């Protein structure tokens, strides 16, 4: 029996082969495009990120010591003021500048001022002793470091302690000078009224208690003022701190002495800082979404060299990252690789072209990264932001870019 193969038969066979190939291709498991990241080993740092603002650490509010007509204040914000400069003048008004009740009030204020002065002097003595001790420790540590008996880190800590102690001493002296000035003003005021027949004076110069820069002029135009009316704020613009309010749930993790990075402050690079104090009381603040939040103020000292941030001023906005957790040799992955299955954390690992479901023990999350305690090894590839098409065992391939 003979068979003749014609061109028609060949065409039919080829068509059948094409159909069979297409059917086989359709029956193959679909390959899911993915993006991966390599599991890394290194230092992991968890931070609390918030925006804050700078402020002069110690500022003095110059207030009217008595009632009268305030002349126009000639000083403007940013002007330099020396100690005992006359920053304002109060002249007599239709009523006497001081009556018997006001005199008693001034005498009571004088007694309070004397107590404040004694307290300020005690703080200065304590700060001076602390400064002297830190300078001694710094000199000793520097000598030991030159001999190879102390580490560079110990020398840096001693130098930082000496600089902070010197700053605390300047702040204490600032308060001491202000207290002395307040007492001298009150005594001079009472002395001018010791002779009732002399009548009220024609004018009274309000002097600056400290040297510094004018930060705010509360009352610029001429007007009638009462005792205690704020006139202007004076402070040392070189002595800045950063204040940032954080959620109370974050504040419980922040400790005094924690390292801080200060970013987006307007200059190049990041500034170094350190938490000086976490205030013990929270306050209520309405968020931009209208939600009530309990916030806590955190005070931060700037540790970078002053010449690096010389252009920073009072109430400038900055971003801060406060370190609350750090671990060397941590296993680090992108936070986008994590997802929950029940009560456990999981990731997908791209292994041999397939998705391998892996349960892990999460150590800590912070921003875009997370530290893993177990379940992954450095060098493995985890799938970042896996879609619902990614299931255990599915074929995966790196998405083309």
C-alpha positions in Angstrom: 0.0 0.0 0.0 1.5 3.3 -1.0 1.0 6.7 0.6 1.4 9.9 -1.3 2.3 13.0 0.9 1.1 16.1 -0.7 1.6 19.7 0.1 -1.9 19.8 1.6 -1.0 17.1 4.1 2.2 19.0 5.1 0.2 22.2 5.7 -2.3 20.4 7.8 0.5 18.8 9.9 2.3 22.1 10.4 -1.0 23.7 11.5 -1.5 20.9 14.0 2.0 21.4 15.4 1.4 25.1 15.8 -1.9 24.6 17.6 -0.3 22.0 19.9 2.6 24.4 20.7 0.2 27.2 21.6 -1.8 24.9 23.8 1.3 23.7 25.6 2.4 27.3 26.1 -1.0 28.2 27.5 -0.8 25.3 29.9 2.5 26.4 31.3 2.4 28.3 34.6 2.5 32.0 34.1 5.7 33.8 35.2 5.1 36.7 37.6 7.3 39.8 37.1 8.7 41.0 40.5 11.2 43.4 42.0 13.7 42.1 44.5 16.2 43.4 47.0 19.3 41.8 48.5 19.3 40.9 52.2 22.1 42.9 53.7 24.2 42.8 56.8 25.2 46.0 58.6 24.3 48.6 61.2 20.6 49.2 61.7 19.3 52.3 63.4 15.7 53.0 64.3 14.8 56.7 64.6 11.9 58.9 65.5 11.5 61.4 62.7 9.8 64.7 63.3 10.1 68.4 62.4 11.1 70.8 65.1 12.4 74.4 65.4 15.4 76.1 66.9 15.1 78.5 69.8 17.5 80.6 71.9 18.2 78.5 75.0 18.1 81.4 77.5 16.1 84.5 76.6 15.2 87.4 78.9 11.9 89.3 78.6 12.4 92.9 79.4 9.2 94.1 81.1 8.0 97.5 82.3 8.9 97.9 86.0 6.1 100.4 86.6 3.1 102.1 85.0 3.5 105.1 82.8 3.8 106.2 79.2 6.2 104.2 77.2 8.2 106.1 74.5 8.7 104.5 71.2 11.4 101.8 71.4 14.2 102.5 69.0 15.6 99.0 68.9 14.7 96.5 66.1 14.8 92.8 65.9 18.4 91.7 65.3 20.0 94.8 67.0 22.9 94.1 69.4 22.3 95.2 73.0 24.9 95.7 75.7 24.4 95.4 79.4 22.7 98.4 80.9 21.8 99.9 77.5 18.6 101.9 77.9 16.1 100.0 75.7 13.0 102.0 76.6 11.9 105.1 78.6 8.8 105.4 80.7 7.6 108.9 81.5 4.9 110.1 83.9 1.3 109.8 83.0 -1.6 111.8 84.4 -1.6 109.4 87.3 1.5 109.2 89.6 4.0 106.6 88.4 4.0 104.9 91.8 1.4 105.0 94.6 1.6 103.3 98.0 0.2 100.1 96.8 2.6 100.0 93.9 5.4 100.7 96.3 4.5 97.7 98.4 4.3 95.5 95.2 7.8 96.7 94.2 9.1 95.8 97.7 7.6 92.4 97.4 9.1 92.0 94.0 12.5 93.0 95.5 12.3 90.3 98.1 11.4 87.7 95.4 14.3 89.0 93.3 16.8 88.6 96.1 15.7 85.0 96.6 16.1 84.4 92.9 19.5 85.9 92.9 20.7 83.6 95.7 19.4 80.7 93.8 21.0 81.8 90.6 24.4 82.2 92.3 24.2 78.7 93.7 23.5 77.4 90.1 26.5 79.4 88.8 28.8 77.9 91.4 27.6 74.4 90.7 28.0 74.9 86.9 31.5 76.4 87.4 32.5 73.4 89.5 31.2 71.1 86.9 33.0 73.0 84.2 36.3 72.8 86.1 35.9 69.1 86.7 35.1 68.3 83.0 38.2 70.4 82.0 40.3 68.4 84.3 38.9 65.1 83.0 39.5 66.3 79.4 43.1 67.2 80.2 43.7 63.8 81.9 42.0 61.9 79.0 44.0 63.8 76.4 47.2 62.8 78.2 46.2 59.2 78.4 45.2 59.2 74.7 48.6 60.6 73.7 50.1 57.7 75.7 47.8 55.2 74.0 46.0 54.4 77.3 42.7 55.9 76.3 40.6 55.5 73.2 39.6 58.2 70.7 36.0 57.7 71.7 36.8 58.4 75.4 38.6 61.6 74.3 35.6 62.7 72.2 33.2 62.0 75.1 35.4 64.1 77.5 35.6 66.9 75.0 31.9 66.9 74.5 31.3 66.9 78.3 33.6 69.9 78.7 31.8 71.8 75.9 28.4 71.1 77.4 29.6 72.1 80.9 30.9 75.4 79.5 27.6 76.1 77.8 25.7 75.3 81.0 28.0 77.8 82.9 27.3 80.5 80.3 23.5 79.9 80.7 23.8 80.0 84.5 25.8 83.3 84.4 23.1 84.7 82.0 20.4 84.1 84.6 22.6 85.4 87.4 23.2 88.7 85.5 19.5 89.0 84.8 18.6 88.5 88.5 21.2 91.1 89.6 19.9 93.6 87.1 16.3 93.1 88.2 17.3 93.7 91.8 19.3 96.9 91.0 16.4 98.2 88.9 13.9 97.7 91.8 16.2 99.2 94.4 16.9 102.2 92.2 13.1 102.6 91.7 12.4 102.5 95.4 15.3 104.9 96.1 13.9 107.6 93.8 10.7 107.4 95.7 12.2 107.5 99.2 11.4 111.2 99.4 7.7 111.6 98.9 7.9 115.4 98.6 10.1 115.0 95.5 7.2 113.8 93.5 7.3 111.4 90.6 10.3 111.5 88.2 9.9 112.8 84.7 11.2 109.6 83.1 12.6 106.2 83.9 15.1 104.4 81.6 14.5 100.7 81.3 18.0 99.1 81.0 18.9 95.8 79.4 19.9 93.2 82.0 22.1 91.2 79.7 24.1 91.5 76.5 22.7 89.9 73.4 20.5 90.4 70.4 16.9 91.6 70.2 14.8 88.6 69.4 11.4 90.3 69.6 9.9 93.7 70.1 6.6 93.2 71.9 5.6 96.8 72.2 7.1 99.0 69.5 4.9 102.1 69.5 4.4 104.7 72.2 1.6 103.7 74.6 0.5 103.5 78.2 1.9 100.4 80.0 1.3 98.7 83.3 3.9 97.0 85.5 5.0 93.7 84.0 4.1 94.6 80.4 6.6 92.8 78.1 8.6 95.2 76.0 11.2 93.1 74.1 13.0 89.8 74.3 16.8 89.6 74.5 19.0 86.5 74.2 22.3 85.1 73.0 21.7 84.1 69.4 24.8 81.9 69.5 23.3 79.6 72.1 20.6 77.6 70.3 18.8 74.5 71.0 16.2 72.5 69.1 12.8 71.7 70.5 10.6 69.1 68.8 7.2 67.7 69.9 6.8 64.0 69.4 3.9 61.6 70.1 3.8 60.4 73.7 4.0 56.8 72.4 7.4 57.7 70.8 8.6 59.8 73.7 8.7 56.8 76.0 11.5 55.3 73.8 13.6 58.5 73.8 16.3 58.8 76.4 18.4 61.7 77.4 21.8 61.4 75.7 20.3 59.8 72.5 22.1 60.8 69.3 20.3 63.1 66.9 20.7 64.0 63.2 19.5 67.4 62.3 18.6 67.7 58.6 17.0 70.2 56.2 18.1 73.1 58.2 19.1 75.2 55.2 22.8 74.4 55.1 25.0 71.7 53.7 25.1 68.2 55.3 23.6 67.1 58.6 24.2 68.6 62.0 24.9 66.4 65.0 22.8 66.8 68.2 22.1 65.1 71.4 18.9 64.8 73.5 19.2 66.9 76.6 15.8 66.4 78.1 12.5 64.7 77.5 9.9 66.8 79.3 7.8 64.8 81.8 4.4 66.3 80.9 2.5 65.9 77.6 0.1 68.4 76.0 -2.8 68.0 73.6 -2.3 69.1 70.0 -4.6 69.0 67.0 -3.0 67.3 64.0 -3.5 68.5 60.4 -6.2 65.8 60.0 -8.1 67.2 63.0 -7.1 64.4 65.4 -6.3 65.1 69.0 -2.8 63.9 69.8 -0.8 63.8 73.0 2.6 65.3 72.3 5.8 65.7 74.4 8.6 68.3 73.9 12.1 67.0 73.5 15.0 69.4 73.9 18.1 68.8 71.8 21.6 70.4 72.1 23.4 71.1 68.8 26.9 69.4 69.0 28.3 70.4 65.6 30.8 73.3 65.5 29.0 76.7 65.9 30.7 78.1 62.7 28.9 75.3 60.8 25.4 76.5 61.7 26.2 80.2 62.3 23.4 81.3 60.0 20.7 79.5 62.0 18.5 81.7 64.1 15.7 81.6 66.6 12.5 79.6 65.6 14.1 78.2 62.3 12.5 75.0 61.1 14.6 71.8 61.0 14.0 68.0 60.6 15.4 65.7 63.3 16.0 62.0 63.5 16.3 60.8 67.1 18.0 57.4 67.6 15.9 55.1 69.7 17.4 51.7 68.7 20.7 50.6 67.2 22.2 47.2 66.4 25.5 46.3 64.7 25.7 43.3 62.3 21.9 43.3 61.8 20.1 41.5 59.0 18.4 44.3 57.0 15.6 44.2 54.4 13.3 46.8 52.9 10.2 47.2 54.9 8.2 46.8 51.7 9.0 43.1 51.6 7.1 42.4 54.9 3.6 41.2 55.1 1.5 39.5 57.8 0.0 36.0 57.7 -2.0 35.4 60.8 0.1 36.5 63.8 3.5 36.1 62.1 5.6 38.2 59.7 6.6 36.7 56.4 8.5 37.5 53.2 8.8 35.9 49.8 12.3 34.9 48.7 13.1 34.5 45.0 14.9 31.2 44.9 15.6 29.1 41.8 13.1 31.2 39.8 10.3 30.6 42.2 8.7 32.4 45.1 9.6 30.8 48.4 7.4 31.7 51.4 9.5 32.4 54.5 8.3 33.1 58.0 10.7 35.4 59.9 11.2 36.9 63.3 11.1 40.7 63.0 13.5 42.6 65.3 12.6 46.2 64.5 11.1 48.5 61.8 12.2 52.0 61.0 11.1 54.0 58.0 11.9 52.2 54.8 13.9 49.4 56.4 13.5 46.6 58.9 15.9 44.4 60.9 15.3 40.6 61.0 16.3 38.4 63.9 15.9 35.1 62.1 14.6 33.5 59.0 16.8 35.1 56.4 20.5 35.0 55.4 22.5 37.8 53.9 22.7 37.6 50.1 19.2 36.2 49.6 16.8 38.0 47.4 13.5 39.1 48.9 10.5 40.2 46.8 9.6 43.8 47.4 5.9 44.7 47.4 4.7 41.3 46.3 1.3 41.4 44.4 -1.6 39.0 45.0 -0.3 36.9 42.0 2.8 35.9 44.0 2.0 32.7 45.8 4.3 29.9 47.2 6.0 28.1 44.3 4.9 30.4 41.5 7.5 31.2 38.7 8.9 34.6 39.1 11.3 36.8 37.0 12.9 40.1 37.6 10.8 42.9 36.1 12.5 44.5 33.1 13.3 48.1 33.5 
